[in-house]
Amino acid sequence: MLNFSAPTYVVSEIGGSALITVNRLGGSANAYRVGYATSNNTALAGASYTAVNGTLSWADGDLAAKTFSVPVI
């Protein structure tokens, strides 16, 4: 099981990026992979942020938090 470290992420509209942290819960047995992708809601890709997608991976025994970044325009 996975969860985000925060229910929402707030970033200045001046620029920078949102650093999203994902935690692995329920033990560290077996390798684990999950895909992520941004989608439009209250902000629009290309106008408010740069769309990103990718994969986070945990090796067998790995409980470390993983992160990805969403650039803000």
PDB file of N, H, CA, C and O in Angstrom:
ATOM      1  N   MET A   1       0.835  -1.164   0.000  1.00  0.00           N
ATOM      2  CA  MET A   1       0.000   0.000   0.000  1.00  0.00           C
ATOM      3  C   MET A   1       0.888   1.237   0.000  1.00  0.00           C
ATOM      4  O   MET A   1       1.959   1.254   0.606  1.00  0.00           O
ATOM      5  N   LEU A   2       0.419   2.274  -0.694  1.00  0.00           N
ATOM      6  H   LEU A   2      -0.451   2.261  -1.186  1.00  0.00           H
ATOM      7  CA  LEU A   2       1.140   3.540  -0.783  1.00  0.00           C
ATOM      8  C   LEU A   2       0.240   4.679  -0.350  1.00  0.00           C
ATOM      9  O   LEU A   2      -0.985   4.570  -0.413  1.00  0.00           O
ATOM     10  N   ASN A   3       0.852   5.787   0.095  1.00  0.00           N
ATOM     11  H   ASN A   3       1.847   5.876   0.146  1.00  0.00           H
ATOM     12  CA  ASN A   3       0.083   7.005   0.330  1.00  0.00           C
ATOM     13  C   ASN A   3       0.968   8.214   0.105  1.00  0.00           C
ATOM     14  O   ASN A   3       2.196   8.126   0.137  1.00  0.00           O
ATOM     15  N   PHE A   4       0.316   9.351  -0.126  1.00  0.00           N
ATOM     16  H   PHE A   4      -0.682   9.423  -0.152  1.00  0.00           H
ATOM     17  CA  PHE A   4       1.033  10.617  -0.238  1.00  0.00           C
ATOM     18  C   PHE A   4       1.342  11.111   1.165  1.00  0.00           C
ATOM     19  O   PHE A   4       0.594  10.833   2.102  1.00  0.00           O
ATOM     20  N   SER A   5       2.434  11.837   1.316  1.00  0.00           N
ATOM     21  H   SER A   5       3.042  12.063   0.555  1.00  0.00           H
ATOM     22  CA  SER A   5       2.814  12.342   2.639  1.00  0.00           C
ATOM     23  C   SER A   5       1.903  13.462   3.108  1.00  0.00           C
ATOM     24  O   SER A   5       1.866  13.771   4.299  1.00  0.00           O
ATOM     25  N   ALA A   6       1.161  14.079   2.183  1.00  0.00           N
ATOM     26  H   ALA A   6       1.190  13.828   1.216  1.00  0.00           H
ATOM     27  CA  ALA A   6       0.223  15.154   2.530  1.00  0.00           C
ATOM     28  C   ALA A   6      -1.029  15.008   1.666  1.00  0.00           C
ATOM     29  O   ALA A   6      -0.941  14.542   0.530  1.00  0.00           O
ATOM     30  N   PRO A   7      -2.197  15.401   2.192  1.00  0.00           N
ATOM     31  CA  PRO A   7      -3.421  15.293   1.390  1.00  0.00           C
ATOM     32  C   PRO A   7      -3.487  16.324   0.263  1.00  0.00           C
ATOM     33  O   PRO A   7      -4.146  16.090  -0.750  1.00  0.00           O
ATOM     34  N   THR A   8      -2.813  17.454   0.430  1.00  0.00           N
ATOM     35  H   THR A   8      -2.277  17.643   1.253  1.00  0.00           H
ATOM     36  CA  THR A   8      -2.732  18.483  -0.607  1.00  0.00           C
ATOM     37  C   THR A   8      -1.332  19.083  -0.598  1.00  0.00           C
ATOM     38  O   THR A   8      -0.612  19.007   0.398  1.00  0.00           O
ATOM     39  N   TYR A   9      -0.965  19.675  -1.721  1.00  0.00           N
ATOM     40  H   TYR A   9      -1.550  19.736  -2.530  1.00  0.00           H
ATOM     41  CA  TYR A   9       0.324  20.356  -1.852  1.00  0.00           C
ATOM     42  C   TYR A   9       0.060  21.759  -2.356  1.00  0.00           C
ATOM     43  O   TYR A   9      -0.628  21.935  -3.361  1.00  0.00           O
ATOM     44  N   VAL A  10       0.596  22.760  -1.674  1.00  0.00           N
ATOM     45  H   VAL A  10       1.155  22.616  -0.858  1.00  0.00           H
ATOM     46  CA  VAL A  10       0.406  24.153  -2.035  1.00  0.00           C
ATOM     47  C   VAL A  10       1.752  24.729  -2.471  1.00  0.00           C
ATOM     48  O   VAL A  10       2.766  24.567  -1.793  1.00  0.00           O
ATOM     49  N   VAL A  11       1.734  25.408  -3.626  1.00  0.00           N
ATOM     50  H   VAL A  11       0.909  25.540  -4.176  1.00  0.00           H
ATOM     51  CA  VAL A  11       2.963  25.961  -4.184  1.00  0.00           C
ATOM     52  C   VAL A  11       2.688  27.394  -4.625  1.00  0.00           C
ATOM     53  O   VAL A  11       1.584  27.707  -5.071  1.00  0.00           O
ATOM     54  N   SER A  12       3.672  28.251  -4.506  1.00  0.00           N
ATOM     55  H   SER A  12       4.569  27.996  -4.144  1.00  0.00           H
ATOM     56  CA  SER A  12       3.551  29.629  -4.971  1.00  0.00           C
ATOM     57  C   SER A  12       3.319  29.660  -6.479  1.00  0.00           C
ATOM     58  O   SER A  12       3.896  28.860  -7.216  1.00  0.00           O
ATOM     59  N   GLU A  13       2.489  30.568  -6.928  1.00  0.00           N
ATOM     60  H   GLU A  13       2.021  31.218  -6.329  1.00  0.00           H
ATOM     61  CA  GLU A  13       2.235  30.715  -8.362  1.00  0.00           C
ATOM     62  C   GLU A  13       3.357  31.445  -9.084  1.00  0.00           C
ATOM     63  O   GLU A  13       3.289  31.643 -10.297  1.00  0.00           O
ATOM     64  N   ILE A  14       4.381  31.843  -8.356  1.00  0.00           N
ATOM     65  H   ILE A  14       4.437  31.682  -7.370  1.00  0.00           H
ATOM     66  CA  ILE A  14       5.506  32.563  -8.943  1.00  0.00           C
ATOM     67  C   ILE A  14       6.449  31.614  -9.685  1.00  0.00           C
ATOM     68  O   ILE A  14       7.244  32.060 -10.512  1.00  0.00           O
ATOM     69  N   GLY A  15       6.373  30.355  -9.408  1.00  0.00           N
ATOM     70  H   GLY A  15       5.727  29.992  -8.736  1.00  0.00           H
ATOM     71  CA  GLY A  15       7.254  29.391 -10.054  1.00  0.00           C
ATOM     72  C   GLY A  15       7.815  28.423  -9.044  1.00  0.00           C
ATOM     73  O   GLY A  15       7.353  28.366  -7.905  1.00  0.00           O
ATOM     74  N   GLY A  16       8.778  27.685  -9.441  1.00  0.00           N
ATOM     75  H   GLY A  16       9.153  27.731 -10.367  1.00  0.00           H
ATOM     76  CA  GLY A  16       9.342  26.660  -8.572  1.00  0.00           C
ATOM     77  C   GLY A  16       8.747  25.307  -8.917  1.00  0.00           C
ATOM     78  O   GLY A  16       8.463  25.020 -10.079  1.00  0.00           O
ATOM     79  N   SER A  17       8.563  24.482  -7.905  1.00  0.00           N
ATOM     80  H   SER A  17       8.794  24.715  -6.961  1.00  0.00           H
ATOM     81  CA  SER A  17       7.988  23.164  -8.158  1.00  0.00           C
ATOM     82  C   SER A  17       7.364  22.608  -6.886  1.00  0.00           C
ATOM     83  O   SER A  17       7.707  23.005  -5.773  1.00  0.00           O
ATOM     84  N   ALA A  18       6.451  21.689  -7.083  1.00  0.00           N
ATOM     85  H   ALA A  18       6.172  21.366  -7.988  1.00  0.00           H
ATOM     86  CA  ALA A  18       5.854  20.951  -5.972  1.00  0.00           C
ATOM     87  C   ALA A  18       6.603  19.634  -5.860  1.00  0.00           C
ATOM     88  O   ALA A  18       6.708  18.894  -6.838  1.00  0.00           O
ATOM     89  N   LEU A  19       7.119  19.338  -4.687  1.00  0.00           N
ATOM     90  H   LEU A  19       7.034  19.939  -3.892  1.00  0.00           H
ATOM     91  CA  LEU A  19       7.807  18.070  -4.447  1.00  0.00           C
ATOM     92  C   LEU A  19       6.807  17.129  -3.789  1.00  0.00           C
ATOM     93  O   LEU A  19       6.392  17.355  -2.652  1.00  0.00           O
ATOM     94  N   ILE A  20       6.424  16.085  -4.493  1.00  0.00           N
ATOM     95  H   ILE A  20       6.761  15.901  -5.416  1.00  0.00           H
ATOM     96  CA  ILE A  20       5.420  15.137  -4.030  1.00  0.00           C
ATOM     97  C   ILE A  20       6.138  13.923  -3.431  1.00  0.00           C
ATOM     98  O   ILE A  20       6.996  13.323  -4.077  1.00  0.00           O
ATOM     99  N   THR A  21       5.783  13.570  -2.202  1.00  0.00           N
ATOM    100  H   THR A  21       5.085  14.057  -1.677  1.00  0.00           H
ATOM    101  CA  THR A  21       6.407  12.447  -1.507  1.00  0.00           C
ATOM    102  C   THR A  21       5.414  11.307  -1.361  1.00  0.00           C
ATOM    103  O   THR A  21       4.272  11.513  -0.950  1.00  0.00           O
ATOM    104  N   VAL A  22       5.859  10.104  -1.701  1.00  0.00           N
ATOM    105  H   VAL A  22       6.787   9.938  -2.035  1.00  0.00           H
ATOM    106  CA  VAL A  22       5.026   8.904  -1.623  1.00  0.00           C
ATOM    107  C   VAL A  22       5.674   7.926  -0.646  1.00  0.00           C
ATOM    108  O   VAL A  22       6.863   7.625  -0.747  1.00  0.00           O
ATOM    109  N   ASN A  23       4.877   7.438   0.293  1.00  0.00           N
ATOM    110  H   ASN A  23       3.910   7.682   0.374  1.00  0.00           H
ATOM    111  CA  ASN A  23       5.356   6.494   1.315  1.00  0.00           C
ATOM    112  C   ASN A  23       4.845   5.090   1.035  1.00  0.00           C
ATOM    113  O   ASN A  23       3.722   4.906   0.564  1.00  0.00           O
ATOM    114  N   ARG A  24       5.672   4.112   1.327  1.00  0.00           N
ATOM    115  H   ARG A  24       6.583   4.261   1.709  1.00  0.00           H
ATOM    116  CA  ARG A  24       5.289   2.701   1.237  1.00  0.00           C
ATOM    117  C   ARG A  24       4.883   2.242   2.630  1.00  0.00           C
ATOM    118  O   ARG A  24       5.625   2.431   3.593  1.00  0.00           O
ATOM    119  N   LEU A  25       3.706   1.641   2.735  1.00  0.00           N
ATOM    120  H   LEU A  25       3.103   1.488   1.952  1.00  0.00           H
ATOM    121  CA  LEU A  25       3.165   1.198   4.016  1.00  0.00           C
ATOM    122  C   LEU A  25       2.957  -0.305   4.007  1.00  0.00           C
ATOM    123  O   LEU A  25       2.883  -0.924   2.945  1.00  0.00           O
ATOM    124  N   GLY A  26       2.862  -0.892   5.196  1.00  0.00           N
ATOM    125  H   GLY A  26       2.922  -0.390   6.058  1.00  0.00           H
ATOM    126  CA  GLY A  26       2.494  -2.306   5.296  1.00  0.00           C
ATOM    127  C   GLY A  26       3.618  -3.287   5.079  1.00  0.00           C
ATOM    128  O   GLY A  26       3.367  -4.446   4.748  1.00  0.00           O
ATOM    129  N   GLY A  27       4.842  -2.859   5.256  1.00  0.00           N
ATOM    130  H   GLY A  27       5.045  -1.917   5.525  1.00  0.00           H
ATOM    131  CA  GLY A  27       5.960  -3.787   5.126  1.00  0.00           C
ATOM    132  C   GLY A  27       6.768  -3.561   3.875  1.00  0.00           C
ATOM    133  O   GLY A  27       6.390  -2.790   2.993  1.00  0.00           O
ATOM    134  N   SER A  28       7.892  -4.252   3.819  1.00  0.00           N
ATOM    135  H   SER A  28       8.199  -4.878   4.536  1.00  0.00           H
ATOM    136  CA  SER A  28       8.823  -4.031   2.714  1.00  0.00           C
ATOM    137  C   SER A  28       9.082  -5.283   1.889  1.00  0.00           C
ATOM    138  O   SER A  28      10.007  -5.310   1.077  1.00  0.00           O
ATOM    139  N   ALA A  29       8.271  -6.321   2.091  1.00  0.00           N
ATOM    140  H   ALA A  29       7.520  -6.298   2.750  1.00  0.00           H
ATOM    141  CA  ALA A  29       8.475  -7.559   1.331  1.00  0.00           C
ATOM    142  C   ALA A  29       8.137  -7.339  -0.146  1.00  0.00           C
ATOM    143  O   ALA A  29       7.118  -6.732  -0.477  1.00  0.00           O
ATOM    144  N   ASN A  30       8.981  -7.828  -1.002  1.00  0.00           N
ATOM    145  H   ASN A  30       9.809  -8.321  -0.733  1.00  0.00           H
ATOM    146  CA  ASN A  30       8.800  -7.785  -2.457  1.00  0.00           C
ATOM    147  C   ASN A  30       9.073  -6.399  -3.033  1.00  0.00           C
ATOM    148  O   ASN A  30       8.953  -5.381  -2.351  1.00  0.00           O
ATOM    149  N   ALA A  31       9.437  -6.396  -4.286  1.00  0.00           N
ATOM    150  H   ALA A  31       9.535  -7.223  -4.840  1.00  0.00           H
ATOM    151  CA  ALA A  31       9.628  -5.138  -5.020  1.00  0.00           C
ATOM    152  C   ALA A  31       8.256  -4.578  -5.372  1.00  0.00           C
ATOM    153  O   ALA A  31       7.277  -5.318  -5.471  1.00  0.00           O
ATOM    154  N   TYR A  32       8.197  -3.266  -5.558  1.00  0.00           N
ATOM    155  H   TYR A  32       8.991  -2.664  -5.477  1.00  0.00           H
ATOM    156  CA  TYR A  32       6.922  -2.595  -5.817  1.00  0.00           C
ATOM    157  C   TYR A  32       7.163  -1.450  -6.790  1.00  0.00           C
ATOM    158  O   TYR A  32       8.147  -0.721  -6.664  1.00  0.00           O
ATOM    159  N   ARG A  33       6.263  -1.290  -7.764  1.00  0.00           N
ATOM    160  H   ARG A  33       5.463  -1.883  -7.866  1.00  0.00           H
ATOM    161  CA  ARG A  33       6.357  -0.189  -8.721  1.00  0.00           C
ATOM    162  C   ARG A  33       4.978   0.432  -8.894  1.00  0.00           C
ATOM    163  O   ARG A  33       3.963  -0.265  -8.878  1.00  0.00           O
ATOM    164  N   VAL A  34       4.956   1.747  -9.059  1.00  0.00           N
ATOM    165  H   VAL A  34       5.780   2.312  -9.072  1.00  0.00           H
ATOM    166  CA  VAL A  34       3.690   2.442  -9.308  1.00  0.00           C
ATOM    167  C   VAL A  34       3.935   3.576 -10.294  1.00  0.00           C
ATOM    168  O   VAL A  34       4.928   4.297 -10.197  1.00  0.00           O
ATOM    169  N   GLY A  35       3.020   3.723 -11.242  1.00  0.00           N
ATOM    170  H   GLY A  35       2.214   3.138 -11.321  1.00  0.00           H
ATOM    171  CA  GLY A  35       3.100   4.822 -12.189  1.00  0.00           C
ATOM    172  C   GLY A  35       2.370   6.041 -11.650  1.00  0.00           C
ATOM    173  O   GLY A  35       1.425   5.909 -10.872  1.00  0.00           O
ATOM    174  N   TYR A  36       2.808   7.237 -12.064  1.00  0.00           N
ATOM    175  H   TYR A  36       3.575   7.345 -12.696  1.00  0.00           H
ATOM    176  CA  TYR A  36       2.133   8.475 -11.682  1.00  0.00           C
ATOM    177  C   TYR A  36       2.023   9.376 -12.903  1.00  0.00           C
ATOM    178  O   TYR A  36       2.818   9.272 -13.837  1.00  0.00           O
ATOM    179  N   ALA A  37       1.039  10.254 -12.886  1.00  0.00           N
ATOM    180  H   ALA A  37       0.394  10.339 -12.127  1.00  0.00           H
ATOM    181  CA  ALA A  37       0.856  11.245 -13.948  1.00  0.00           C
ATOM    182  C   ALA A  37       0.021  12.391 -13.404  1.00  0.00           C
ATOM    183  O   ALA A  37      -0.898  12.176 -12.614  1.00  0.00           O
ATOM    184  N   THR A  38       0.337  13.598 -13.823  1.00  0.00           N
ATOM    185  H   THR A  38       1.084  13.772 -14.465  1.00  0.00           H
ATOM    186  CA  THR A  38      -0.470  14.754 -13.451  1.00  0.00           C
ATOM    187  C   THR A  38      -1.718  14.792 -14.328  1.00  0.00           C
ATOM    188  O   THR A  38      -1.757  14.196 -15.404  1.00  0.00           O
ATOM    189  N   SER A  39      -2.733  15.501 -13.850  1.00  0.00           N
ATOM    190  H   SER A  39      -2.701  15.986 -12.976  1.00  0.00           H
ATOM    191  CA  SER A  39      -3.936  15.729 -14.665  1.00  0.00           C
ATOM    192  C   SER A  39      -4.529  17.087 -14.287  1.00  0.00           C
ATOM    193  O   SER A  39      -4.325  17.581 -13.178  1.00  0.00           O
ATOM    194  N   ASN A  40      -5.253  17.668 -15.212  1.00  0.00           N
ATOM    195  H   ASN A  40      -5.419  17.266 -16.113  1.00  0.00           H
ATOM    196  CA  ASN A  40      -5.846  18.983 -14.990  1.00  0.00           C
ATOM    197  C   ASN A  40      -7.004  18.898 -14.004  1.00  0.00           C
ATOM    198  O   ASN A  40      -7.779  17.942 -14.006  1.00  0.00           O
ATOM    199  N   ASN A  41      -7.099  19.925 -13.159  1.00  0.00           N
ATOM    200  H   ASN A  41      -6.469  20.702 -13.158  1.00  0.00           H
ATOM    201  CA  ASN A  41      -8.222  20.089 -12.242  1.00  0.00           C
ATOM    202  C   ASN A  41      -8.367  21.591 -12.030  1.00  0.00           C
ATOM    203  O   ASN A  41      -8.911  22.274 -12.898  1.00  0.00           O
ATOM    204  N   THR A  42      -7.906  22.119 -10.923  1.00  0.00           N
ATOM    205  H   THR A  42      -7.463  21.564 -10.219  1.00  0.00           H
ATOM    206  CA  THR A  42      -7.962  23.563 -10.712  1.00  0.00           C
ATOM    207  C   THR A  42      -6.789  24.274 -11.382  1.00  0.00           C
ATOM    208  O   THR A  42      -6.791  25.501 -11.482  1.00  0.00           O
ATOM    209  N   ALA A  43      -5.801  23.533 -11.835  1.00  0.00           N
ATOM    210  H   ALA A  43      -5.799  22.537 -11.754  1.00  0.00           H
ATOM    211  CA  ALA A  43      -4.664  24.082 -12.585  1.00  0.00           C
ATOM    212  C   ALA A  43      -4.590  23.355 -13.929  1.00  0.00           C
ATOM    213  O   ALA A  43      -4.980  22.193 -14.043  1.00  0.00           O
ATOM    214  N   LEU A  44      -4.088  24.053 -14.934  1.00  0.00           N
ATOM    215  H   LEU A  44      -3.771  24.997 -14.842  1.00  0.00           H
ATOM    216  CA  LEU A  44      -4.020  23.492 -16.280  1.00  0.00           C
ATOM    217  C   LEU A  44      -2.573  23.305 -16.727  1.00  0.00           C
ATOM    218  O   LEU A  44      -1.748  24.210 -16.604  1.00  0.00           O
ATOM    219  N   ALA A  45      -2.282  22.108 -17.252  1.00  0.00           N
ATOM    220  H   ALA A  45      -2.953  21.373 -17.352  1.00  0.00           H
ATOM    221  CA  ALA A  45      -0.946  21.828 -17.778  1.00  0.00           C
ATOM    222  C   ALA A  45      -0.636  22.795 -18.913  1.00  0.00           C
ATOM    223  O   ALA A  45      -1.492  23.082 -19.750  1.00  0.00           O
ATOM    224  N   GLY A  46       0.584  23.288 -18.932  1.00  0.00           N
ATOM    225  H   GLY A  46       1.279  23.055 -18.252  1.00  0.00           H
ATOM    226  CA  GLY A  46       1.014  24.224 -19.961  1.00  0.00           C
ATOM    227  C   GLY A  46       0.763  25.672 -19.586  1.00  0.00           C
ATOM    228  O   GLY A  46       1.446  26.569 -20.080  1.00  0.00           O
ATOM    229  N   ALA A  47      -0.219  25.911 -18.710  1.00  0.00           N
ATOM    230  H   ALA A  47      -0.774  25.182 -18.309  1.00  0.00           H
ATOM    231  CA  ALA A  47      -0.511  27.267 -18.258  1.00  0.00           C
ATOM    232  C   ALA A  47      -0.081  27.473 -16.807  1.00  0.00           C
ATOM    233  O   ALA A  47       0.456  28.523 -16.454  1.00  0.00           O
ATOM    234  N   SER A  48      -0.321  26.467 -15.974  1.00  0.00           N
ATOM    235  H   SER A  48      -0.757  25.614 -16.261  1.00  0.00           H
ATOM    236  CA  SER A  48      -0.020  26.570 -14.542  1.00  0.00           C
ATOM    237  C   SER A  48       1.116  25.661 -14.095  1.00  0.00           C
ATOM    238  O   SER A  48       1.827  25.975 -13.141  1.00  0.00           O
ATOM    239  N   TYR A  49       1.285  24.553 -14.771  1.00  0.00           N
ATOM    240  H   TYR A  49       0.707  24.298 -15.546  1.00  0.00           H
ATOM    241  CA  TYR A  49       2.324  23.589 -14.400  1.00  0.00           C
ATOM    242  C   TYR A  49       2.754  22.814 -15.632  1.00  0.00           C
ATOM    243  O   TYR A  49       2.066  22.819 -16.652  1.00  0.00           O
ATOM    244  N   THR A  50       3.878  22.160 -15.532  1.00  0.00           N
ATOM    245  H   THR A  50       4.437  22.156 -14.702  1.00  0.00           H
ATOM    246  CA  THR A  50       4.364  21.281 -16.594  1.00  0.00           C
ATOM    247  C   THR A  50       3.929  19.861 -16.282  1.00  0.00           C
ATOM    248  O   THR A  50       4.232  19.340 -15.209  1.00  0.00           O
ATOM    249  N   ALA A  51       3.227  19.234 -17.205  1.00  0.00           N
ATOM    250  H   ALA A  51       2.982  19.657 -18.077  1.00  0.00           H
ATOM    251  CA  ALA A  51       2.760  17.867 -16.999  1.00  0.00           C
ATOM    252  C   ALA A  51       3.953  16.923 -16.829  1.00  0.00           C
ATOM    253  O   ALA A  51       4.962  17.047 -17.525  1.00  0.00           O
ATOM    254  N   VAL A  52       3.821  15.986 -15.899  1.00  0.00           N
ATOM    255  H   VAL A  52       3.002  15.885 -15.334  1.00  0.00           H
ATOM    256  CA  VAL A  52       4.860  14.975 -15.677  1.00  0.00           C
ATOM    257  C   VAL A  52       4.215  13.607 -15.519  1.00  0.00           C
ATOM    258  O   VAL A  52       3.042  13.490 -15.163  1.00  0.00           O
ATOM    259  N   ASN A  53       4.999  12.589 -15.788  1.00  0.00           N
ATOM    260  H   ASN A  53       5.951  12.685 -16.077  1.00  0.00           H
ATOM    261  CA  ASN A  53       4.586  11.212 -15.522  1.00  0.00           C
ATOM    262  C   ASN A  53       5.837  10.384 -15.356  1.00  0.00           C
ATOM    263  O   ASN A  53       6.919  10.783 -15.787  1.00  0.00           O
ATOM    264  N   GLY A  54       5.693   9.240 -14.736  1.00  0.00           N
ATOM    265  H   GLY A  54       4.814   8.915 -14.385  1.00  0.00           H
ATOM    266  CA  GLY A  54       6.851   8.381 -14.521  1.00  0.00           C
ATOM    267  C   GLY A  54       6.497   7.201 -13.649  1.00  0.00           C
ATOM    268  O   GLY A  54       5.323   6.876 -13.470  1.00  0.00           O
ATOM    269  N   THR A  55       7.504   6.568 -13.112  1.00  0.00           N
ATOM    270  H   THR A  55       8.457   6.832 -13.257  1.00  0.00           H
ATOM    271  CA  THR A  55       7.338   5.385 -12.276  1.00  0.00           C
ATOM    272  C   THR A  55       8.204   5.514 -11.033  1.00  0.00           C
ATOM    273  O   THR A  55       9.374   5.887 -11.114  1.00  0.00           O
ATOM    274  N   LEU A  56       7.619   5.203  -9.886  1.00  0.00           N
ATOM    275  H   LEU A  56       6.668   4.900  -9.820  1.00  0.00           H
ATOM    276  CA  LEU A  56       8.385   5.108  -8.637  1.00  0.00           C
ATOM    277  C   LEU A  56       8.598   3.634  -8.349  1.00  0.00           C
ATOM    278  O   LEU A  56       7.691   2.826  -8.547  1.00  0.00           O
ATOM    279  N   SER A  57       9.789   3.274  -7.884  1.00  0.00           N
ATOM    280  H   SER A  57      10.526   3.930  -7.723  1.00  0.00           H
ATOM    281  CA  SER A  57      10.122   1.861  -7.647  1.00  0.00           C
ATOM    282  C   SER A  57      10.725   1.666  -6.268  1.00  0.00           C
ATOM    283  O   SER A  57      11.529   2.474  -5.804  1.00  0.00           O
ATOM    284  N   TRP A  58      10.321   0.578  -5.618  1.00  0.00           N
ATOM    285  H   TRP A  58       9.667  -0.079  -5.995  1.00  0.00           H
ATOM    286  CA  TRP A  58      10.883   0.140  -4.355  1.00  0.00           C
ATOM    287  C   TRP A  58      11.433  -1.262  -4.550  1.00  0.00           C
ATOM    288  O   TRP A  58      10.745  -2.128  -5.092  1.00  0.00           O
ATOM    289  N   ALA A  59      12.658  -1.496  -4.116  1.00  0.00           N
ATOM    290  H   ALA A  59      13.217  -0.793  -3.675  1.00  0.00           H
ATOM    291  CA  ALA A  59      13.249  -2.832  -4.138  1.00  0.00           C
ATOM    292  C   ALA A  59      12.726  -3.626  -2.940  1.00  0.00           C
ATOM    293  O   ALA A  59      12.193  -3.046  -1.994  1.00  0.00           O
ATOM    294  N   ASP A  60      12.876  -4.930  -2.980  1.00  0.00           N
ATOM    295  H   ASP A  60      13.309  -5.402  -3.748  1.00  0.00           H
ATOM    296  CA  ASP A  60      12.531  -5.773  -1.837  1.00  0.00           C
ATOM    297  C   ASP A  60      13.300  -5.267  -0.621  1.00  0.00           C
ATOM    298  O   ASP A  60      14.522  -5.129  -0.679  1.00  0.00           O
ATOM    299  N   GLY A  61      12.605  -4.990   0.471  1.00  0.00           N
ATOM    300  H   GLY A  61      11.612  -5.102   0.517  1.00  0.00           H
ATOM    301  CA  GLY A  61      13.242  -4.487   1.684  1.00  0.00           C
ATOM    302  C   GLY A  61      13.332  -2.979   1.789  1.00  0.00           C
ATOM    303  O   GLY A  61      13.757  -2.460   2.822  1.00  0.00           O
ATOM    304  N   ASP A  62      12.945  -2.269   0.754  1.00  0.00           N
ATOM    305  H   ASP A  62      12.600  -2.690  -0.084  1.00  0.00           H
ATOM    306  CA  ASP A  62      13.052  -0.805   0.716  1.00  0.00           C
ATOM    307  C   ASP A  62      11.780  -0.160   1.260  1.00  0.00           C
ATOM    308  O   ASP A  62      10.703  -0.352   0.696  1.00  0.00           O
ATOM    309  N   LEU A  63      11.889   0.598   2.340  1.00  0.00           N
ATOM    310  H   LEU A  63      12.764   0.755   2.798  1.00  0.00           H
ATOM    311  CA  LEU A  63      10.765   1.355   2.900  1.00  0.00           C
ATOM    312  C   LEU A  63      10.944   2.862   2.747  1.00  0.00           C
ATOM    313  O   LEU A  63      10.132   3.631   3.260  1.00  0.00           O
ATOM    314  N   ALA A  64      11.981   3.293   2.059  1.00  0.00           N
ATOM    315  H   ALA A  64      12.642   2.668   1.642  1.00  0.00           H
ATOM    316  CA  ALA A  64      12.272   4.716   1.927  1.00  0.00           C
ATOM    317  C   ALA A  64      11.192   5.433   1.126  1.00  0.00           C
ATOM    318  O   ALA A  64      10.659   4.884   0.161  1.00  0.00           O
ATOM    319  N   ALA A  65      10.872   6.654   1.527  1.00  0.00           N
ATOM    320  H   ALA A  65      11.305   7.099   2.311  1.00  0.00           H
ATOM    321  CA  ALA A  65       9.936   7.479   0.777  1.00  0.00           C
ATOM    322  C   ALA A  65      10.542   7.814  -0.584  1.00  0.00           C
ATOM    323  O   ALA A  65      11.756   7.968  -0.710  1.00  0.00           O
ATOM    324  N   LYS A  66       9.687   7.924  -1.599  1.00  0.00           N
ATOM    325  H   LYS A  66       8.700   7.798  -1.496  1.00  0.00           H
ATOM    326  CA  LYS A  66      10.125   8.303  -2.956  1.00  0.00           C
ATOM    327  C   LYS A  66       9.452   9.618  -3.306  1.00  0.00           C
ATOM    328  O   LYS A  66       8.373   9.923  -2.800  1.00  0.00           O
ATOM    329  N   THR A  67      10.084  10.393  -4.168  1.00  0.00           N
ATOM    330  H   THR A  67      10.962  10.146  -4.579  1.00  0.00           H
ATOM    331  CA  THR A  67       9.543  11.702  -4.539  1.00  0.00           C
ATOM    332  C   THR A  67       9.558  11.894  -6.037  1.00  0.00           C
ATOM    333  O   THR A  67      10.315  11.250  -6.763  1.00  0.00           O
ATOM    334  N   PHE A  68       8.690  12.809  -6.489  1.00  0.00           N
ATOM    335  H   PHE A  68       8.074  13.332  -5.900  1.00  0.00           H
ATOM    336  CA  PHE A  68       8.751  13.327  -7.842  1.00  0.00           C
ATOM    337  C   PHE A  68       8.369  14.803  -7.780  1.00  0.00           C
ATOM    338  O   PHE A  68       7.738  15.251  -6.823  1.00  0.00           O
ATOM    339  N   SER A  69       8.750  15.538  -8.790  1.00  0.00           N
ATOM    340  H   SER A  69       9.262  15.174  -9.567  1.00  0.00           H
ATOM    341  CA  SER A  69       8.580  16.984  -8.798  1.00  0.00           C
ATOM    342  C   SER A  69       7.649  17.399  -9.928  1.00  0.00           C
ATOM    343  O   SER A  69       7.706  16.850 -11.028  1.00  0.00           O
ATOM    344  N   VAL A  70       6.782  18.387  -9.641  1.00  0.00           N
ATOM    345  H   VAL A  70       6.736  18.833  -8.748  1.00  0.00           H
ATOM    346  CA  VAL A  70       5.901  18.961 -10.654  1.00  0.00           C
ATOM    347  C   VAL A  70       6.269  20.443 -10.796  1.00  0.00           C
ATOM    348  O   VAL A  70       5.986  21.233  -9.896  1.00  0.00           O
ATOM    349  N   PRO A  71       6.897  20.829 -11.917  1.00  0.00           N
ATOM    350  CA  PRO A  71       7.290  22.219 -12.118  1.00  0.00           C
ATOM    351  C   PRO A  71       6.068  23.135 -12.247  1.00  0.00           C
ATOM    352  O   PRO A  71       5.102  22.807 -12.936  1.00  0.00           O
ATOM    353  N   VAL A  72       6.126  24.288 -11.572  1.00  0.00           N
ATOM    354  H   VAL A  72       6.910  24.555 -11.011  1.00  0.00           H
ATOM    355  CA  VAL A  72       5.063  25.287 -11.620  1.00  0.00           C
ATOM    356  C   VAL A  72       5.505  26.400 -12.569  1.00  0.00           C
ATOM    357  O   VAL A  72       6.642  26.868 -12.510  1.00  0.00           O
ATOM    358  N   ILE A  73       4.595  26.810 -13.436  1.00  0.00           N
ATOM    359  H   ILE A  73       3.671  26.430 -13.484  1.00  0.00           H
ATOM    360  CA  ILE A  73       4.900  27.854 -14.438  1.00  0.00           C
ATOM    361  C   ILE A  73       4.528  29.217 -13.862  1.00  0.00           C
ATOM    362  O   ILE A  73       4.699  30.237 -14.530  1.00  0.00           O
TER     363      ILE A  73
END
